[in-house]
């Protein structure tokens, strides 16, 4: 998850989607609540208007309420119409009901607002939800004020249906809008971030050696970065070329003096051996310089192909010892560097392991995320712990081989350091001999 969110493109896309998926539901909830509030206000005003129409028909004579048999609003006259009117005393005693209320149970605990005040609430009658608007009034009579409360009750189902219909329509269109916004947003983001993808592809092409420069057809924000990288690449290529030329000049300038020295008749066999050794070192370093100069920037090469070739070669060289070289491959393992350098590192350590081993050597490759591991183990005597930190120094030897000059592992360490890798030495848990492990960040 962490690696996924480390991508700038993924972060922008996720942020945009979260904005849509959070903002639109909030807008939907807000609109739905606003509509519900508006419906309740409209219902309250409607019931309030019914209150005044009923009160206009009410009269009080001899301290008794007089109501007509029929009201102006016909729904009050039709039984079970869903619109009802009730009048109660201040003690909640029922005084009068509209014809529409016949057959229904009088609700308990009807609201009792103070005189001149009103309330608006919900109530249940016969297990059905209804809205109730209650208003208390006082009629002036010759004896004493006549106080009563008028209740207008209306079926709540109509309002609930309005709210449900609006809610369904609202969320349907919001879902459609969300889908459209996601499509538009993703298309816009992919178009906007397309230069970053192109930039990454061109960098990969440079790494693999198929391209030497980045193009300059980028937005203003990336043009300067591309220009600076091209300058860096050109500088690196020029340095490699100068390095190659300098080594070539050095090799050619040393060949003639060495050839003259070799023609001397009074040279001892040891001196001739050392001169040949110098010639070999010069030739090797020249080949390395020429190979590196022609390489791309951090080329990714298959480790498996190099390892197979080395194992096959060393098996032939040490076949007289009945030596078994076990290879545990990883086809995806890749090394970001020069093929000659990888061959030098693996070959040197593998060769040392074959010399030290009794019967068995193992080579294991492992690639995980951006790390490459190459482990070489043998069943020999191993390297004493006190010498493990010194065997990479030039001239220091930890073995008893007759061949070599004690600089092989020092060269390997220099190559590993040049690629910012790590080389550790210890004891093999499975073979009990030496264990060398290369680690490279890819």
QUIDANOR-V649634 format. One record per pair of residues at least 24 apart in sequence whose C-alpha atoms are under 10 Angstrom apart, sorted by the first residue. I is the first residue (numbers start at 1). J is the second residue. If there is no record, write none. Layout:
BEGIN
I_J, I_J
END
This chain:
BEGIN
3_369, 8_193, 8_196, 9_189, 9_190, 9_192, 9_193, 9_194, 9_196, 9_197, 12_186, 12_189, 12_193, 13_182, 13_185, 13_186, 13_189, 13_190, 13_193, 14_186, 16_181, 16_182, 16_185, 16_186, 16_189, 17_178, 17_181, 17_182, 17_185, 17_186, 20_177, 20_178, 20_179, 20_181, 20_182, 20_185, 21_175, 21_178, 21_179, 21_181, 21_182, 23_178, 24_171, 24_174, 24_175, 24_177, 24_178, 25_171, 25_174, 25_175, 25_178, 27_174, 28_167, 28_170, 28_171, 28_173, 28_174, 28_175, 29_167, 29_170, 29_171, 31_166, 31_167, 31_170, 32_163, 32_164, 32_166, 32_167, 32_168, 32_170, 32_171, 33_163, 33_167, 35_162, 35_163, 35_166, 35_167, 36_159, 36_160, 36_162, 36_163, 36_164, 36_166, 36_167, 37_163, 38_163, 39_159, 39_160, 39_162, 39_163, 40_120, 40_121, 40_131, 40_159, 40_160, 40_163, 41_120, 42_159, 43_120, 43_131, 43_132, 43_133, 43_154, 43_156, 43_159, 44_119, 44_120, 44_121, 44_131, 44_132, 44_133, 45_120, 45_133, 46_133, 46_152, 46_154, 47_83, 47_120, 47_131, 47_132, 47_133, 47_134, 47_151, 47_152, 47_153, 47_154, 48_118, 48_120, 48_132, 48_133, 48_134, 48_135, 48_151, 48_152, 49_152, 50_76, 50_83, 50_84, 50_85, 50_133, 50_151, 50_152, 50_153, 51_85, 51_133, 51_134, 51_135, 51_150, 51_151, 51_152, 52_135, 52_150, 54_85, 54_98, 54_150, 54_151, 54_152, 55_137, 55_150, 58_139, 59_139, 60_139, 60_140, 60_141, 60_146, 61_139, 61_141, 61_142, 61_146, 62_141, 62_142, 62_143, 62_146, 63_139, 63_140, 63_141, 63_142, 63_143, 63_144, 63_145, 63_146, 63_147, 64_95, 64_141, 64_146, 65_95, 65_96, 65_139, 65_146, 65_148, 66_95, 66_96, 67_96, 67_97, 67_98, 68_98, 69_98, 69_99, 70_98, 70_99, 71_98, 71_99, 74_99, 74_100, 75_99, 75_100, 76_100, 76_101, 76_152, 77_101, 77_102, 78_102, 79_103, 79_104, 80_104, 80_155, 81_154, 81_155, 82_130, 82_153, 82_154, 82_155, 82_156, 82_157, 82_158, 83_130, 83_131, 83_152, 83_153, 83_154, 83_155, 83_156, 84_132, 84_151, 84_152, 84_153, 84_154, 84_155, 85_132, 85_133, 85_134, 85_150, 85_151, 85_152, 85_153, 85_154, 86_110, 86_134, 86_149, 86_150, 86_151, 86_152, 86_153, 87_134, 87_135, 87_136, 87_148, 87_149, 87_150, 87_151, 87_152, 88_112, 88_136, 88_147, 88_148, 88_149, 88_150, 88_151, 89_136, 89_146, 89_147, 89_148, 89_149, 89_150, 90_114, 90_115, 90_136, 90_137, 90_138, 90_146, 90_147, 90_148, 90_149, 91_147, 91_148, 91_149, 92_148, 92_149, 93_148, 93_149, 94_148, 94_149, 95_148, 95_149, 95_150, 96_150, 97_150, 97_151, 98_152, 101_153, 110_134, 110_149, 110_151, 111_135, 111_136, 111_149, 111_150, 111_151, 112_136, 112_148, 112_149, 112_150, 112_151, 113_137, 113_149, 114_147, 114_149, 115_147, 115_148, 115_149, 116_149, 117_149, 118_149, 118_150, 118_151, 119_151, 120_151, 120_152, 121_153, 122_153, 122_154, 122_155, 122_156, 123_153, 123_154, 123_155, 123_156, 124_155, 124_156, 125_153, 125_155, 128_155, 128_156, 128_157, 129_154, 129_155, 129_156, 129_157, 129_160, 130_154, 130_155, 130_156, 130_157, 130_158, 130_159, 131_155, 131_156, 131_157, 131_159, 132_156, 192_219, 194_218, 195_219, 195_222, 196_222, 199_226, 203_229, 203_297, 204_297, 204_298, 204_299, 204_300, 205_296, 205_297, 205_299, 206_233, 206_296, 206_297, 206_298, 206_299, 207_295, 207_296, 207_297, 207_298, 207_299, 207_300, 207_336, 207_337, 208_295, 208_296, 208_297, 208_298, 208_299, 208_300, 208_301, 208_336, 208_337, 209_294, 209_295, 209_296, 209_297, 209_298, 209_299, 209_300, 210_295, 210_296, 210_297, 210_299, 211_296, 211_297, 212_237, 212_296, 212_297, 233_296, 233_297, 236_293, 236_297, 237_292, 237_293, 237_294, 237_295, 237_296, 237_297, 238_293, 239_293, 240_289, 240_290, 240_291, 240_292, 240_293, 240_294, 240_295, 241_289, 241_290, 241_292, 241_293, 241_294, 242_289, 242_293, 243_286, 243_289, 243_290, 243_292, 243_293, 244_285, 244_286, 244_287, 244_288, 244_289, 244_290, 244_291, 244_292, 244_293, 244_294, 245_286, 245_289, 245_290, 245_293, 246_286, 246_289, 247_282, 247_283, 247_285, 247_286, 247_287, 247_288, 247_289, 247_290, 248_282, 248_283, 248_285, 248_286, 248_287, 248_289, 248_290, 249_286, 250_282, 250_286, 251_279, 251_281, 251_282, 251_283, 251_285, 251_286, 252_282, 254_278, 254_279, 254_282, 255_279, 255_282, 287_340, 288_338, 288_339, 288_340, 288_341, 291_338, 291_339, 291_340, 291_341, 292_337, 292_338, 292_339, 292_340, 292_341, 293_338, 294_338, 295_337, 295_338, 295_339, 296_337, 296_338, 297_336, 297_337, 297_338, 298_335, 298_336, 298_337, 298_338, 298_419, 298_442, 299_334, 299_335, 299_336, 299_337, 299_338, 299_339, 300_333, 300_334, 300_335, 300_336, 300_337, 300_338, 300_339, 300_442, 301_333, 301_334, 301_335, 301_336, 301_337, 301_338, 301_339, 301_342, 302_330, 302_331, 302_332, 302_333, 302_334, 302_335, 302_336, 302_339, 303_329, 303_330, 303_331, 303_332, 303_333, 303_334, 303_335, 303_336, 303_339, 303_342, 303_343, 303_346, 303_365, 303_372, 303_374, 304_328, 304_329, 304_330, 304_331, 304_332, 304_333, 304_334, 304_335, 304_365, 305_329, 305_331, 305_333, 305_334, 306_339, 306_340, 306_342, 306_343, 306_346, 306_347, 307_342, 307_343, 307_346, 307_347, 307_350, 307_363, 307_364, 307_365, 307_374, 309_343, 309_347, 310_343, 310_346, 310_347, 310_350, 310_351, 311_346, 311_347, 311_350, 311_351, 311_361, 311_362, 311_363, 313_347, 314_347, 314_350, 314_351, 314_354, 315_354, 317_351, 317_354, 318_351, 318_354, 318_355, 321_354, 321_355, 321_357, 321_358, 321_359, 322_358, 322_359, 322_360, 323_354, 323_355, 323_357, 323_358, 323_359, 323_360, 323_361, 324_354, 324_357, 324_358, 324_359, 324_360, 324_361, 324_362, 325_350, 325_353, 325_354, 325_357, 325_359, 325_360, 325_361, 325_362, 325_363, 325_377, 325_378, 326_360, 326_361, 326_362, 326_363, 326_364, 326_376, 326_377, 327_361, 327_362, 327_363, 327_364, 327_365, 327_376, 328_362, 328_363, 328_364, 328_365, 328_366, 328_375, 329_363, 329_364, 329_365, 329_366, 329_374, 330_364, 330_365, 330_366, 330_367, 331_365, 331_366, 331_367, 332_365, 332_366, 332_367, 332_368, 332_372, 333_365, 333_366, 333_367, 333_368, 333_371, 333_372, 333_373, 333_374, 333_442, 334_365, 334_366, 334_367, 334_370, 334_371, 334_372, 334_442, 335_367, 335_371, 335_372, 335_373, 335_440, 335_441, 335_442, 336_372, 336_419, 336_440, 336_441, 336_442, 337_418, 337_419, 337_442, 338_419, 341_412, 341_415, 341_416, 341_419, 342_412, 342_415, 342_416, 344_408, 344_411, 344_412, 344_415, 345_408, 345_409, 345_411, 345_412, 345_413, 345_414, 345_415, 345_416, 345_438, 346_374, 346_375, 346_376, 346_412, 346_438, 347_412, 348_408, 348_409, 348_411, 348_412, 349_375, 349_376, 349_377, 349_408, 349_409, 349_412, 349_435, 349_436, 349_437, 350_375, 350_376, 350_377, 350_378, 350_436, 352_378, 352_399, 352_401, 352_408, 352_409, 353_377, 353_378, 353_379, 353_380, 353_382, 353_433, 353_434, 353_435, 353_436, 354_378, 354_379, 354_380, 355_380, 355_399, 355_400, 355_401, 355_403, 356_380, 356_381, 356_382, 356_383, 356_399, 356_400, 356_401, 356_433, 356_434, 357_381, 357_382, 357_431, 357_433, 357_434, 358_433, 360_431, 360_433, 361_431, 361_433, 361_434, 361_435, 362_431, 362_435, 363_436, 363_437, 364_437, 365_437, 365_438, 366_439, 367_439, 367_440, 367_442, 368_442, 369_441, 369_442, 370_440, 370_441, 370_442, 371_421, 371_439, 371_440, 371_441, 371_442, 372_421, 372_438, 372_439, 372_440, 372_441, 372_442, 373_422, 373_423, 373_437, 373_438, 373_439, 373_440, 373_441, 374_423, 374_436, 374_437, 374_438, 374_439, 374_440, 375_423, 375_424, 375_425, 375_428, 375_435, 375_436, 375_437, 375_438, 375_439, 376_425, 376_428, 376_434, 376_435, 376_436, 376_437, 376_438, 377_425, 377_426, 377_427, 377_428, 377_429, 377_430, 377_431, 377_432, 377_433, 377_434, 377_435, 377_436, 377_437, 378_427, 378_428, 378_430, 378_431, 378_432, 378_433, 378_434, 378_435, 378_436, 379_427, 379_428, 379_429, 379_430, 379_431, 379_432, 379_433, 379_434, 379_435, 380_428, 380_431, 380_432, 380_433, 380_434, 381_427, 381_432, 381_433, 381_434, 382_425, 382_426, 382_427, 382_428, 382_431, 382_432, 382_433, 382_434, 382_435, 383_425, 383_426, 383_427, 383_433, 383_434, 383_435, 384_426, 384_427, 384_434, 385_425, 385_426, 385_427, 388_424, 388_425, 388_426, 388_427, 388_434, 389_424, 389_425, 389_426, 391_425, 392_423, 392_425, 416_440
END
